[in-house]
Amino acid sequence: MEVTALKRVFVYNGKKLNDPNPEMTVEEVMDFYSNVHPELNNSTFIEQVKDNSIHYEFKSIAGSKAWKQESF
C-alpha cells in the first residue's frame, strides 16, 4: 500500500497562496504570510477537502466581535 499526502491549498481573500513548506503547520503558514497580510495575525481558518487536496481558507476575525453598548 502506498500512502500519499494530500496537496495543501491556502486561500486568503479569494487568492491562492503557495505552500511555503509542507512541514509547517497551518498556524505557521498564517504567521509566514502575516508579513505580507498583517490581518492574518488576527485570523482563523476553515479546512475542507476538495479535489484531492486540503483547502485552508484564512478568515480575518478582526472587528468581528459583537459590540454591546451599555445604557447608563
N, C-alpha and C positions, 0 to 999 in steps of 0.2 A: 504494500500500500504506500502511496506517495502522498505526502501532506504538503499543500501549497498555501502560503499565506495570501489572504485577500489584499488587493491593492487598496491603499487608503487614499481617499479624495477629500480635500479640505475646501470648504466653501465659506466665503465671507462676503456679504453684500452682493450676492449673485455671481461673484467671481471665484474661479477655481484657483487655489494656491497650491504650489508644488509641495510635496512631502520632503522637508529638508533632510530628514534622516529617519528611516524606518524603525530605528532603535529608540527614538524619542517617544515619550508618552504624548497623549493629546494635549495635556496641560503644558508640556514643554514646547510643543509646536505653537500653541497660543502665545506663550511667552516669547518665542523666537520672532513671531510676526508682530508682536506688540511694538517693536521698534519702528515699524512702518505704519501700523494701525494702532495707535495708543489706546483706543477704546476697547481693545481686546483685553486690557488689564482688568476690566470690569465686565467680563463676558462669561457665558456658559456655552455648552454645545449640545446638539442633538445628533444622535448616532442612528443611522439607518443603513441597512444592507440593500444595495441596488446594483443590478447589472454586474454581478460577481465582484463587487468592490464594497468597501465600507465608506460611507459618506458621513463626514463630520461637518455639520453646519454650525458655524460660530454665530451666536446671538448676543448682542450687547444687552446688558441688564442695567446699564447706567440710566438713571432717570425713570426706571420702570416701577419704582416703589410708590405705592399709593400714598398720596399726600392727604393728610387729615387736618382740617382746620378746626381748632377748638374754639368754642364760643365762651366768653367770659361773662 
